[in-house]
Amino acid sequence: MAQDAKKVFRKLGTCSRTFFYLLNRELGEPMETEERAADPLAGGIMQMGYQCGMLWGASLAVGAEAFRVCAHRSQAISVSVEATRLLMDSFEKHESTTQCREITRCDFKSKLSFAKYMISGRFLHCFQLAEDWAPEAVDNAKKALEAKSHNFEHAMSCATEVARKMGASEKEMVMVAGFAGGLGLSGSGCGALSAAIWMTALNWCREHKAGSATEDPKTKQLMRAFRVFTDEKILCEDISQTHFNSVQEHTDYLKNDGCSELIDELSQVGFV
């Protein structure tokens, strides 16, 4: 049950993997390798402090279920994005923010800041947040998936396009679909980047039966290439110079070659 989120979090070690696991378990389809590959999304995308890893993990889980229950990829992409938006709204109402750094009050890249995070006991807030929000996350995910009312024809996702170019399966392409437009069209940390990180980590996890994909130097190489290409921009709104209000707006943007060069760059650097 989702009520044991705190226990699961302690066992698995990262918020992203924890929520991917929790929702997969509730939806009836555990995926150990894919869940392990979510580790680098913890801490707000490789510990950069952007969207909470719980949201990235939950989005992957609803994407996997959307692939299973939807009639075709376009519907599954649309459902994944809208379900992710619902999850983000729920999370923000609960926590007043979706950003890891605002939740943890920690810069994970700083040893001093991380020490303060641990010594102060602030890390306990993340465990409690997981415990409190997990049942609501499961309920919202189920409602969005059961509705399946979003059936926008020819729906696209920047994250899906990156995964496709990196050799993803149909299922994997849909699993990352909710990352679109900075995760659920929120305009925050780049969803295409996170899809490339997850795909790279997934390849590492398939080759390594134990350990965490955070150990893979290729994810850091991918991050460096991304920063150079975007001139240090991380946020979707800054990179795309727009904010997407719907799946259709995001799809139209991609059809007009929006972010096409970035998608090509990420897929080439992270190609598996």
Accessible surface in RSA format (square Angstrom, percent):
REM  Atomic radii and reference values for relative SASA: ProtOr
REM  Chains: A
REM  Algorithm: Lee & Richards
REM  Probe-radius: 1.40
REM  Slices: 20
REM RES _ NUM      All-atoms   Total-Side   Main-Chain    Non-polar    All polar
REM                ABS   REL    ABS   REL    ABS   REL    ABS   REL    ABS   REL
RES MET A   1   148.09  76.7 125.33  82.9  22.76  54.2  95.02  80.8  53.07  70.3
RES ALA A   2     5.12   4.7   4.62   7.1   0.50   1.1   4.62   6.5   0.50   1.3
RES GLN A   3   100.49  56.2  93.30  68.2   7.19  17.1  58.13 123.7  42.36  32.1
RES ASP A   4    47.01  32.9  41.47  41.3   5.54  13.1  27.93  65.7  19.08  19.0
RES ALA A   5     0.00   0.0   0.00   0.0   0.00   0.0   0.00   0.0   0.00   0.0
RES LYS A   6    54.96  26.8  54.96  33.7   0.00   0.0  18.87  17.0  36.09  38.4
RES LYS A   7   150.53  73.4 147.28  90.4   3.25   7.7  90.27  81.2  60.27  64.2
RES VAL A   8    12.07   7.9  11.19  10.1   0.88   2.1  12.07  10.5   0.00   0.0
RES PHE A   9    18.18   9.1  17.70  11.0   0.48   1.3  17.70  10.7   0.48   1.4
RES ARG A  10   144.05  60.5 116.43  59.4  27.62  65.8  54.13  74.0  89.93  54.5
RES LYS A  11   175.81  85.8 139.47  85.6  36.34  86.5  92.87  83.6  82.93  88.3
RES LEU A  12    31.21  17.4  18.31  13.1  12.90  32.4  19.56  13.7  11.65  31.4
RES GLY A  13    53.38  65.8   0.00   N/A  53.38  65.8  28.00  76.8  25.38  56.8
RES THR A  14    28.94  20.6  26.22  26.6   2.72   6.5  28.94  38.9   0.00   0.0
RES CYS A  15    16.80  12.7  15.56  17.3   1.24   2.9   1.98   5.0  14.81  16.0
RES SER A  16     0.00   0.0   0.00   0.0   0.00   0.0   0.00   0.0   0.00   0.0
RES ARG A  17    43.33  18.2  43.33  22.1   0.00   0.0   0.04   0.1  43.29  26.2
RES THR A  18     0.01   0.0   0.01   0.0   0.00   0.0   0.01   0.0   0.00   0.0
RES PHE A  19     0.24   0.1   0.24   0.1   0.00   0.0   0.24   0.1   0.00   0.0
RES PHE A  20     0.00   0.0   0.00   0.0   0.00   0.0   0.00   0.0   0.00   0.0
RES TYR A  21    64.08  29.9  63.90  36.4   0.18   0.5  31.26  23.5  32.83  40.5
RES LEU A  22     0.01   0.0   0.01   0.0   0.00   0.0   0.01   0.0   0.00   0.0
RES LEU A  23     0.56   0.3   0.56   0.4   0.00   0.0   0.56   0.4   0.00   0.0
RES ASN A  24     2.46   1.7   2.42   2.3   0.04   0.1   0.04   0.1   2.42   2.3
RES ARG A  25    68.99  29.0  53.73  27.4  15.26  36.3  40.74  55.7  28.25  17.1
RES GLU A  26    42.27  24.3  20.56  15.6  21.71  51.7   4.83   9.3  37.44  30.6
RES LEU A  27    29.05  16.2  11.93   8.5  17.12  43.0  16.20  11.4  12.85  34.6
RES GLY A  28    60.39  74.5   0.00   N/A  60.39  74.5  29.76  81.7  30.63  68.6
RES GLU A  29    46.88  26.9  45.60  34.5   1.28   3.1  25.74  49.8  21.14  17.3
RES PRO A  30    92.49  67.4  73.42  66.9  19.06  69.3  73.57  60.7  18.92 117.6
RES MET A  31    15.95   8.3  10.17   6.7   5.78  13.8  15.40  13.1   0.55   0.7
RES GLU A  32   123.46  70.9 115.23  87.2   8.23  19.6  38.99  75.4  84.47  69.0
RES THR A  33    42.55  30.3  41.01  41.6   1.55   3.7  10.10  13.6  32.46  49.1
RES GLU A  34    34.15  19.6  34.15  25.8   0.00   0.0   0.11   0.2  34.04  27.8
RES GLU A  35     7.44   4.3   7.44   5.6   0.00   0.0   0.28   0.6   7.16   5.8
RES ARG A  36    14.12   5.9  14.12   7.2   0.00   0.0   6.54   8.9   7.59   4.6
RES ALA A  37     0.04   0.0   0.00   0.0   0.04   0.1   0.00   0.0   0.04   0.1
RES ALA A  38     0.00   0.0   0.00   0.0   0.00   0.0   0.00   0.0   0.00   0.0
RES ASP A  39     5.84   4.1   4.28   4.3   1.56   3.7   0.00   0.0   5.84   5.8
RES PRO A  40     3.34   2.4   1.37   1.3   1.97   7.2   3.34   2.8   0.00   0.0
RES LEU A  41     0.05   0.0   0.05   0.0   0.00   0.0   0.05   0.0   0.00   0.0
RES ALA A  42    13.47  12.4  12.52  19.3   0.95   2.2  12.52  17.6   0.95   2.5
RES GLY A  43     9.51  11.7   0.00   N/A   9.51  11.7   7.36  20.2   2.15   4.8
RES GLY A  44     0.00   0.0   0.00   N/A   0.00   0.0   0.00   0.0   0.00   0.0
RES ILE A  45     0.00   0.0   0.00   0.0   0.00   0.0   0.00   0.0   0.00   0.0
RES MET A  46    25.17  13.0  18.71  12.4   6.46  15.4  24.58  20.9   0.59   0.8
RES GLN A  47    84.71  47.4  84.18  61.5   0.53   1.3  13.11  27.9  71.60  54.3
RES MET A  48    16.45   8.5   7.99   5.3   8.45  20.1   8.99   7.6   7.46   9.9
RES GLY A  49     7.11   8.8   0.00   N/A   7.11   8.8   2.01   5.5   5.10  11.4
RES TYR A  50    52.22  24.4  52.22  29.7   0.00   0.0  21.78  16.4  30.44  37.5
RES GLN A  51     0.00   0.0   0.00   0.0   0.00   0.0   0.00   0.0   0.00   0.0
RES CYS A  52     8.47   6.4   8.36   9.3   0.11   0.3   0.11   0.3   8.36   9.0
RES GLY A  53     0.51   0.6   0.00   N/A   0.51   0.6   0.00   0.0   0.51   1.1
RES MET A  54     2.19   1.1   2.19   1.5   0.00   0.0   2.19   1.9   0.00   0.0
RES LEU A  55     2.00   1.1   0.81   0.6   1.19   3.0   0.81   0.6   1.19   3.2
RES TRP A  56     0.00   0.0   0.00   0.0   0.00   0.0   0.00   0.0   0.00   0.0
RES GLY A  57     0.00   0.0   0.00   N/A   0.00   0.0   0.00   0.0   0.00   0.0
RES ALA A  58     0.03   0.0   0.03   0.0   0.00   0.0   0.03   0.0   0.00   0.0
RES SER A  59     0.01   0.0   0.01   0.0   0.00   0.0   0.01   0.0   0.00   0.0
RES LEU A  60     0.00   0.0   0.00   0.0   0.00   0.0   0.00   0.0   0.00   0.0
RES ALA A  61     0.48   0.4   0.00   0.0   0.48   1.1   0.00   0.0   0.48   1.3
RES VAL A  62     0.00   0.0   0.00   0.0   0.00   0.0   0.00   0.0   0.00   0.0
RES GLY A  63     0.00   0.0   0.00   N/A   0.00   0.0   0.00   0.0   0.00   0.0
RES ALA A  64     1.75   1.6   1.72   2.6   0.03   0.1   1.72   2.4   0.03   0.1
RES GLU A  65    12.20   7.0  11.57   8.8   0.63   1.5   2.36   4.6   9.84   8.0
RES ALA A  66     0.00   0.0   0.00   0.0   0.00   0.0   0.00   0.0   0.00   0.0
RES PHE A  67    78.04  39.0  67.66  41.9  10.39  27.0  68.10  41.3   9.95  28.5
RES ARG A  68   147.32  61.9 118.75  60.5  28.56  68.0  48.94  66.9  98.37  59.6
RES VAL A  69    42.20  27.8  23.12  20.9  19.08  46.0  29.86  25.9  12.34  33.5
RES CYS A  70    17.09  12.9   0.29   0.3  16.80  39.5   1.07   2.7  16.02  17.3
RES ALA A  71    92.06  84.6  48.54  74.9  43.51  99.0  60.30  84.9  31.75  84.1
RES HIS A  72    87.74  48.0  75.80  52.7  11.94  30.6  69.90  72.0  17.84  20.8
RES ARG A  73    82.55  34.7  72.15  36.8  10.40  24.8  25.66  35.1  56.89  34.5
RES SER A  74    18.44  15.6  14.92  19.9   3.52   8.1  15.84  33.7   2.59   3.6
RES GLN A  75    19.30  10.8  19.30  14.1   0.00   0.0   0.21   0.4  19.09  14.5
RES ALA A  76     1.90   1.8   1.90   2.9   0.00   0.0   1.90   2.7   0.00   0.0
RES ILE A  77     3.00   1.7   3.00   2.2   0.00   0.0   3.00   2.2   0.00   0.0
RES SER A  78     2.48   2.1   2.48   3.3   0.00   0.0   0.00   0.0   2.48   3.5
RES VAL A  79     0.91   0.6   0.49   0.4   0.43   1.0   0.49   0.4   0.43   1.2
RES SER A  80     0.00   0.0   0.00   0.0   0.00   0.0   0.00   0.0   0.00   0.0
RES VAL A  81     1.03   0.7   1.03   0.9   0.00   0.0   1.03   0.9   0.00   0.0
RES GLU A  82    36.74  21.1  31.77  24.0   4.98  11.9   3.89   7.5  32.86  26.8
RES ALA A  83     0.56   0.5   0.00   0.0   0.56   1.3   0.00   0.0   0.56   1.5
RES THR A  84     1.71   1.2   1.71   1.7   0.00   0.0   1.71   2.3   0.00   0.0
RES ARG A  85    71.90  30.2  70.01  35.7   1.90   4.5  12.68  17.3  59.22  35.9
RES LEU A  86    68.22  38.0  65.87  47.1   2.34   5.9  67.78  47.6   0.44   1.2
RES LEU A  87     1.41   0.8   1.41   1.0   0.00   0.0   1.41   1.0   0.00   0.0
RES MET A  88    11.84   6.1  11.69   7.7   0.15   0.4  11.05   9.4   0.80   1.1
RES ASP A  89    76.54  53.6  74.09  73.7   2.45   5.8  12.93  30.4  63.61  63.4
RES SER A  90     7.74   6.5   3.78   5.0   3.96   9.1   7.24  15.4   0.50   0.7
RES PHE A  91     0.00   0.0   0.00   0.0   0.00   0.0   0.00   0.0   0.00   0.0
RES GLU A  92    85.27  49.0  83.19  62.9   2.08   4.9  17.49  33.8  67.78  55.3
RES LYS A  93   176.58  86.1 141.99  87.1  34.59  82.4  95.65  86.1  80.93  86.2
RES HIS A  94    76.23  41.7  43.63  30.3  32.61  83.4  32.15  33.1  44.08  51.3
RES GLU A  95    30.62  17.6  17.62  13.3  13.01  31.0   4.14   8.0  26.48  21.6
RES SER A  96    98.55  83.3  70.12  93.6  28.42  65.5  40.34  85.9  58.21  81.5
RES THR A  97    17.26  12.3  15.17  15.4   2.09   5.0  14.60  19.6   2.67   4.0
RES THR A  98    14.75  10.5  13.32  13.5   1.43   3.4   3.31   4.4  11.44  17.3
RES GLN A  99    38.11  21.3  38.11  27.9   0.00   0.0  23.90  50.9  14.21  10.8
RES CYS A 100     7.55   5.7   6.77   7.6   0.77   1.8   0.90   2.3   6.65   7.2
RES ARG A 101   107.29  45.0 105.41  53.7   1.87   4.5  46.42  63.4  60.87  36.9
RES GLU A 102   108.54  62.3  87.81  66.4  20.73  49.3  43.04  83.3  65.49  53.5
RES ILE A 103     4.21   2.4   2.78   2.1   1.44   3.5   4.18   3.0   0.04   0.1
RES THR A 104     6.63   4.7   5.73   5.8   0.89   2.1   5.82   7.8   0.81   1.2
RES ARG A 105   178.09  74.8 144.43  73.6  33.66  80.1  58.85  80.4 119.24  72.3
RES CYS A 106     2.05   1.6   0.02   0.0   2.03   4.8   1.16   2.9   0.89   1.0
RES ASP A 107    46.70  32.7  44.56  44.4   2.13   5.0  14.09  33.2  32.61  32.5
RES PHE A 108    35.96  18.0  19.05  11.8  16.91  44.0  19.05  11.5  16.91  48.4
RES LYS A 109   129.30  63.1  96.10  59.0  33.19  79.0  67.85  61.1  61.45  65.5
RES SER A 110    37.82  32.0  31.11  41.5   6.71  15.5  23.62  50.3  14.20  19.9
RES LYS A 111   189.78  92.6 176.67 108.4  13.12  31.2 122.72 110.5  67.06  71.4
RES LEU A 112   121.35  67.6 114.47  81.9   6.89  17.3 118.55  83.3   2.80   7.5
RES SER A 113    24.04  20.3  19.94  26.6   4.11   9.5  14.31  30.5   9.74  13.6
RES PHE A 114    87.62  43.8  87.62  54.3   0.00   0.0  87.62  53.1   0.00   0.0
RES ALA A 115    37.74  34.7  32.36  49.9   5.38  12.2  37.74  53.1   0.00   0.0
RES LYS A 116   129.14  63.0 125.39  76.9   3.75   8.9  78.81  70.9  50.33  53.6
RES TYR A 117    21.93  10.2  16.97   9.7   4.96  12.9  10.93   8.2  11.00  13.6
RES MET A 118    80.46  41.7  72.26  47.8   8.20  19.5  68.59  58.3  11.87  15.7
RES ILE A 119   151.34  86.1 120.35  89.7  30.99  74.7 127.78  92.0  23.57  64.0
RES SER A 120    84.15  71.1  41.86  55.9  42.29  97.4  49.41 105.2  34.73  48.7
RES GLY A 121    19.66  24.2   0.00   N/A  19.66  24.2  12.99  35.6   6.67  14.9
RES ARG A 122    49.39  20.7  43.61  22.2   5.78  13.8  21.28  29.1  28.11  17.0
RES PHE A 123    52.44  26.2  52.04  32.2   0.40   1.0  52.04  31.6   0.40   1.1
RES LEU A 124    93.23  51.9  90.39  64.7   2.84   7.2  90.48  63.5   2.76   7.4
RES HIS A 125    58.86  32.2  52.04  36.2   6.82  17.5  41.94  43.2  16.92  19.7
RES CYS A 126    13.40  10.1  13.40  15.0   0.00   0.0   4.49  11.4   8.91   9.6
RES PHE A 127    32.70  16.4  32.70  20.3   0.00   0.0  32.70  19.8   0.00   0.0
RES GLN A 128    75.11  42.0  75.11  54.9   0.00   0.0  36.96  78.7  38.15  28.9
RES LEU A 129     4.72   2.6   1.63   1.2   3.09   7.8   4.39   3.1   0.33   0.9
RES ALA A 130     0.00   0.0   0.00   0.0   0.00   0.0   0.00   0.0   0.00   0.0
RES GLU A 131    46.34  26.6  41.88  31.7   4.46  10.6  14.00  27.1  32.34  26.4
RES ASP A 132    68.71  48.1  48.97  48.7  19.74  46.7  14.29  33.6  54.42  54.3
RES TRP A 133     0.00   0.0   0.00   0.0   0.00   0.0   0.00   0.0   0.00   0.0
RES ALA A 134     0.00   0.0   0.00   0.0   0.00   0.0   0.00   0.0   0.00   0.0
RES PRO A 135    40.41  29.5  37.48  34.2   2.93  10.7  39.92  33.0   0.49   3.1
RES GLU A 136    67.58  38.8  63.05  47.7   4.52  10.8  28.24  54.6  39.34  32.1
RES ALA A 137     0.00   0.0   0.00   0.0   0.00   0.0   0.00   0.0   0.00   0.0
RES VAL A 138     8.86   5.8   8.62   7.8   0.25   0.6   8.86   7.7   0.00   0.0
RES ASP A 139    77.35  54.2  74.91  74.6   2.44   5.8  13.67  32.2  63.68  63.5
RES ASN A 140    21.19  14.6  20.99  20.3   0.20   0.5   0.28   0.7  20.91  20.2
RES ALA A 141     0.39   0.4   0.23   0.4   0.16   0.4   0.39   0.6   0.00   0.0
RES LYS A 142    71.94  35.1  70.72  43.4   1.23   2.9  33.89  30.5  38.06  40.5
RES LYS A 143   135.69  66.2 128.81  79.0   6.88  16.4  79.90  71.9  55.79  59.4
RES ALA A 144    15.12  13.9   6.96  10.7   8.16  18.6  14.40  20.3   0.71   1.9
RES LEU A 145     7.92   4.4   6.02   4.3   1.91   4.8   6.25   4.4   1.68   4.5
RES GLU A 146   132.94  76.3 106.81  80.8  26.13  62.2  51.04  98.7  81.90  66.9
RES ALA A 147    64.14  59.0  33.63  51.9  30.51  69.4  45.86  64.6  18.29  48.4
RES LYS A 148    77.54  37.8  67.94  41.7   9.59  22.8  28.72  25.8  48.82  52.0
RES SER A 149    83.31  70.4  49.52  66.1  33.79  77.8  46.55  99.1  36.76  51.5
RES HIS A 150    70.60  38.6  66.24  46.0   4.36  11.2  37.38  38.5  33.22  38.6
RES ASN A 151    87.28  60.2  66.40  64.2  20.88  50.3  18.36  44.2  68.92  66.6
RES PHE A 152    56.68  28.4  47.87  29.7   8.81  22.9  55.46  33.6   1.22   3.5
RES GLU A 153   118.86  68.2 111.61  84.4   7.24  17.2  40.06  77.5  78.79  64.3
RES HIS A 154   110.58  60.4 102.81  71.5   7.78  19.9  72.56  74.8  38.03  44.2
RES ALA A 155     6.46   5.9   0.00   0.0   6.46  14.7   0.00   0.0   6.46  17.1
RES MET A 156    45.73  23.7  44.69  29.6   1.04   2.5  37.79  32.1   7.94  10.5
RES SER A 157     0.02   0.0   0.00   0.0   0.02   0.0   0.00   0.0   0.02   0.0
RES CYS A 158    11.13   8.4  11.13  12.4   0.00   0.0   3.95  10.0   7.18   7.7
RES ALA A 159     0.00   0.0   0.00   0.0   0.00   0.0   0.00   0.0   0.00   0.0
RES THR A 160     0.57   0.4   0.57   0.6   0.00   0.0   0.57   0.8   0.00   0.0
RES GLU A 161    23.45  13.5  23.45  17.7   0.00   0.0   4.77   9.2  18.69  15.3
RES VAL A 162     0.00   0.0   0.00   0.0   0.00   0.0   0.00   0.0   0.00   0.0
RES ALA A 163     0.00   0.0   0.00   0.0   0.00   0.0   0.00   0.0   0.00   0.0
RES ARG A 164   101.67  42.7  90.60  46.2  11.07  26.4  27.15  37.1  74.53  45.2
RES LYS A 165    81.63  39.8  63.35  38.9  18.28  43.5  30.68  27.6  50.95  54.3
RES MET A 166     0.33   0.2   0.00   0.0   0.33   0.8   0.00   0.0   0.33   0.4
RES GLY A 167    58.70  72.4   0.00   N/A  58.70  72.4  29.04  79.7  29.66  66.4
RES ALA A 168    12.62  11.6   0.00   0.0  12.62  28.7   0.09   0.1  12.53  33.2
RES SER A 169    54.40  46.0  42.05  56.1  12.35  28.5  49.57 105.6   4.84   6.8
RES GLU A 170    79.69  45.8  75.55  57.2   4.14   9.8  48.05  92.9  31.64  25.8
RES LYS A 171    51.32  25.0  50.61  31.1   0.72   1.7  31.91  28.7  19.41  20.7
RES GLU A 172    15.28   8.8  15.28  11.6   0.00   0.0   3.23   6.2  12.05   9.8
RES MET A 173    11.06   5.7  11.06   7.3   0.00   0.0  11.06   9.4   0.00   0.0
RES VAL A 174     0.19   0.1   0.19   0.2   0.00   0.0   0.19   0.2   0.00   0.0
RES MET A 175     1.27   0.7   1.27   0.8   0.00   0.0   0.00   0.0   1.27   1.7
RES VAL A 176     0.00   0.0   0.00   0.0   0.00   0.0   0.00   0.0   0.00   0.0
RES ALA A 177     0.00   0.0   0.00   0.0   0.00   0.0   0.00   0.0   0.00   0.0
RES GLY A 178     0.00   0.0   0.00   N/A   0.00   0.0   0.00   0.0   0.00   0.0
RES PHE A 179     0.00   0.0   0.00   0.0   0.00   0.0   0.00   0.0   0.00   0.0
RES ALA A 180     0.06   0.1   0.06   0.1   0.00   0.0   0.06   0.1   0.00   0.0
RES GLY A 181     0.62   0.8   0.00   N/A   0.62   0.8   0.49   1.3   0.13   0.3
RES GLY A 182     0.31   0.4   0.00   N/A   0.31   0.4   0.00   0.0   0.31   0.7
RES LEU A 183     0.00   0.0   0.00   0.0   0.00   0.0   0.00   0.0   0.00   0.0
RES GLY A 184     5.40   6.7   0.00   N/A   5.40   6.7   0.00   0.0   5.40  12.1
RES LEU A 185     4.57   2.5   0.84   0.6   3.73   9.4   0.84   0.6   3.73  10.0
RES SER A 186    43.48  36.7  18.96  25.3  24.52  56.5  27.09  57.7  16.39  23.0
RES GLY A 187     5.40   6.7   0.00   N/A   5.40   6.7   3.30   9.1   2.09   4.7
RES SER A 188    15.04  12.7  12.04  16.1   3.00   6.9  13.12  27.9   1.92   2.7
RES GLY A 189     0.00   0.0   0.00   N/A   0.00   0.0   0.00   0.0   0.00   0.0
RES CYS A 190     7.96   6.0   7.94   8.9   0.01   0.0   0.01   0.0   7.94   8.6
RES GLY A 191     1.25   1.5   0.00   N/A   1.25   1.5   0.00   0.0   1.25   2.8
RES ALA A 192     2.94   2.7   2.91   4.5   0.03   0.1   2.91   4.1   0.03   0.1
RES LEU A 193     0.00   0.0   0.00   0.0   0.00   0.0   0.00   0.0   0.00   0.0
RES SER A 194     0.00   0.0   0.00   0.0   0.00   0.0   0.00   0.0   0.00   0.0
RES ALA A 195     0.00   0.0   0.00   0.0   0.00   0.0   0.00   0.0   0.00   0.0
RES ALA A 196     0.00   0.0   0.00   0.0   0.00   0.0   0.00   0.0   0.00   0.0
RES ILE A 197     0.02   0.0   0.02   0.0   0.00   0.0   0.02   0.0   0.00   0.0
RES TRP A 198     0.00   0.0   0.00   0.0   0.00   0.0   0.00   0.0   0.00   0.0
RES MET A 199     3.99   2.1   3.36   2.2   0.63   1.5   3.36   2.9   0.63   0.8
RES THR A 200     2.09   1.5   1.28   1.3   0.81   1.9   1.28   1.7   0.81   1.2
RES ALA A 201     0.00   0.0   0.00   0.0   0.00   0.0   0.00   0.0   0.00   0.0
RES LEU A 202     0.81   0.4   0.81   0.6   0.00   0.0   0.81   0.6   0.00   0.0
RES ASN A 203    44.38  30.6  43.91  42.4   0.47   1.1   1.54   3.7  42.84  41.4
RES TRP A 204    23.60   9.5  22.35  10.8   1.24   2.9  15.12   8.1   8.48  13.8
RES CYS A 205     0.64   0.5   0.00   0.0   0.64   1.5   0.00   0.0   0.64   0.7
RES ARG A 206   110.20  46.3  98.27  50.1  11.93  28.4  42.43  58.0  67.78  41.1
RES GLU A 207   120.56  69.2  86.55  65.5  34.01  81.0  38.37  74.2  82.19  67.1
RES HIS A 208    73.91  40.4  69.33  48.2   4.58  11.7  47.12  48.6  26.79  31.2
RES LYS A 209   168.63  82.3 141.41  86.8  27.22  64.8 107.89  97.1  60.74  64.7
RES ALA A 210    79.89  73.5  64.44  99.4  15.44  35.1  69.46  97.8  10.42  27.6
RES GLY A 211    42.68  52.6   0.00   N/A  42.68  52.6  27.18  74.6  15.50  34.7
RES SER A 212    28.73  24.3  27.60  36.8   1.13   2.6  25.92  55.2   2.81   3.9
RES ALA A 213     0.00   0.0   0.00   0.0   0.00   0.0   0.00   0.0   0.00   0.0
RES THR A 214    68.15  48.5  52.73  53.5  15.42  36.7  39.89  53.6  28.26  42.7
RES GLU A 215   114.34  65.6  85.61  64.8  28.73  68.4  46.14  89.2  68.21  55.7
RES ASP A 216    12.36   8.7  12.17  12.1   0.19   0.4   0.07   0.2  12.29  12.3
RES PRO A 217    97.09  70.8  92.90  84.7   4.20  15.3  95.12  78.5   1.97  12.2
RES LYS A 218    65.80  32.1  63.68  39.1   2.11   5.0  38.11  34.3  27.69  29.5
RES THR A 219     1.80   1.3   1.80   1.8   0.00   0.0   0.00   0.0   1.80   2.7
RES LYS A 220   116.93  57.0 115.73  71.0   1.20   2.9  59.15  53.2  57.78  61.5
RES GLN A 221    86.67  48.5  85.78  62.7   0.89   2.1  19.51  41.5  67.16  50.9
RES LEU A 222     0.08   0.0   0.08   0.1   0.00   0.0   0.08   0.1   0.00   0.0
RES MET A 223    14.66   7.6  14.66   9.7   0.00   0.0  14.66  12.5   0.00   0.0
RES ARG A 224   146.12  61.3 144.04  73.4   2.08   5.0  70.66  96.6  75.45  45.7
RES ALA A 225    22.54  20.7  13.18  20.3   9.36  21.3  21.02  29.6   1.52   4.0
RES PHE A 226     0.10   0.1   0.00   0.0   0.10   0.3   0.03   0.0   0.07   0.2
RES ARG A 227    73.05  30.7  72.54  37.0   0.51   1.2  21.66  29.6  51.39  31.1
RES VAL A 228   123.98  81.6 103.84  94.0  20.14  48.5 109.80  95.4  14.17  38.4
RES PHE A 229    85.93  43.0  57.80  35.8  28.13  73.2  64.00  38.8  21.93  62.8
RES THR A 230    11.82   8.4   2.11   2.1   9.71  23.2  10.57  14.2   1.25   1.9
RES ASP A 231   108.75  76.2  96.23  95.8  12.52  29.6  25.56  60.1  83.20  83.0
RES GLU A 232   106.78  61.3  91.87  69.5  14.90  35.5  53.43 103.3  53.35  43.6
RES LYS A 233    84.66  41.3  79.94  49.0   4.73  11.3  51.62  46.5  33.05  35.2
RES ILE A 234     7.93   4.5   4.96   3.7   2.97   7.2   4.96   3.6   2.97   8.1
RES LEU A 235    58.65  32.7  58.65  42.0   0.00   0.0  58.65  41.2   0.00   0.0
RES CYS A 236    13.57  10.3  11.68  13.0   1.89   4.4   3.14   8.0  10.43  11.2
RES GLU A 237    70.94  40.7  65.86  49.8   5.07  12.1  13.40  25.9  57.53  47.0
RES ASP A 238    61.49  43.1  59.77  59.5   1.72   4.1   6.82  16.1  54.67  54.5
RES ILE A 239    38.34  21.8  15.45  11.5  22.89  55.2  17.11  12.3  21.23  57.6
RES SER A 240    12.57  10.6   1.49   2.0  11.08  25.5   1.87   4.0  10.70  15.0
RES GLN A 241   143.73  80.4 111.52  81.5  32.21  76.7  55.01 117.1  88.73  67.3
RES THR A 242    51.02  36.3  38.17  38.7  12.85  30.6  24.31  32.7  26.71  40.4
RES HIS A 243    79.61  43.5  66.55  46.3  13.06  33.4  47.11  48.6  32.50  37.8
RES PHE A 244     8.20   4.1   7.00   4.3   1.19   3.1   7.00   4.2   1.19   3.4
RES ASN A 245    92.47  63.8  81.13  78.4  11.35  27.3  22.33  53.7  70.15  67.8
RES SER A 246    37.20  31.4  37.20  49.7   0.00   0.0  32.46  69.1   4.75   6.7
RES VAL A 247     7.53   5.0   5.99   5.4   1.54   3.7   6.41   5.6   1.12   3.0
RES GLN A 248    96.10  53.7  94.66  69.2   1.43   3.4  14.17  30.2  81.92  62.1
RES GLU A 249    74.62  42.8  68.48  51.8   6.14  14.6  33.49  64.8  41.14  33.6
RES HIS A 250     4.03   2.2   4.03   2.8   0.00   0.0   4.03   4.2   0.00   0.0
RES THR A 251     0.17   0.1   0.17   0.2   0.00   0.0   0.17   0.2   0.00   0.0
RES ASP A 252    62.21  43.6  61.35  61.1   0.86   2.0  20.80  49.0  41.41  41.3
RES TYR A 253    52.01  24.3  45.15  25.7   6.86  17.9  42.87  32.2   9.14  11.3
RES LEU A 254    14.52   8.1   3.03   2.2  11.49  28.9   3.10   2.2  11.42  30.7
RES LYS A 255   111.66  54.5  79.30  48.7  32.36  77.0  58.45  52.6  53.21  56.7
RES ASN A 256   120.44  83.1  94.77  91.6  25.66  61.8  27.50  66.2  92.94  89.8
RES ASP A 257   104.18  73.0  93.34  92.9  10.84  25.6  19.01  44.7  85.17  84.9
RES GLY A 258    11.65  14.4   0.00   N/A  11.65  14.4  10.61  29.1   1.03   2.3
RES CYS A 259    32.71  24.7  16.20  18.1  16.51  38.8  11.45  29.0  21.26  22.9
RES SER A 260    39.94  33.8  36.37  48.5   3.57   8.2  26.12  55.6  13.82  19.4
RES GLU A 261   128.58  73.8 123.73  93.6   4.86  11.6  44.44  86.0  84.14  68.7
RES LEU A 262     6.58   3.7   5.75   4.1   0.83   2.1   5.75   4.0   0.83   2.2
RES ILE A 263     7.13   4.1   7.13   5.3   0.00   0.0   7.13   5.1   0.00   0.0
RES ASP A 264    51.91  36.4  51.55  51.3   0.36   0.9  11.88  28.0  40.03  39.9
RES GLU A 265    49.71  28.5  47.88  36.2   1.83   4.3   3.15   6.1  46.56  38.0
RES LEU A 266     1.01   0.6   0.86   0.6   0.15   0.4   1.01   0.7   0.00   0.0
RES SER A 267     6.00   5.1   5.29   7.1   0.70   1.6   1.44   3.1   4.56   6.4
RES GLN A 268   130.67  73.1 107.82  78.8  22.85  54.4  42.53  90.5  88.14  66.8
RES VAL A 269    31.84  21.0  19.63  17.8  12.21  29.4  26.15  22.7   5.69  15.4
RES GLY A 270     0.00   0.0   0.00   N/A   0.00   0.0   0.00   0.0   0.00   0.0
RES PHE A 271   119.31  59.7 110.14  68.2   9.17  23.8 110.14  66.8   9.17  26.2
RES VAL A 272    65.09  42.8  15.92  14.4  49.17 118.5  28.44  24.7  36.65  99.4
END  Absolute sums over single chains surface
CHAIN  1 A    11373.0       9439.2       1933.8       5872.7       5500.3
END  Absolute sums over all chains
TOTAL         11373.0       9439.2       1933.8       5872.7       5500.3
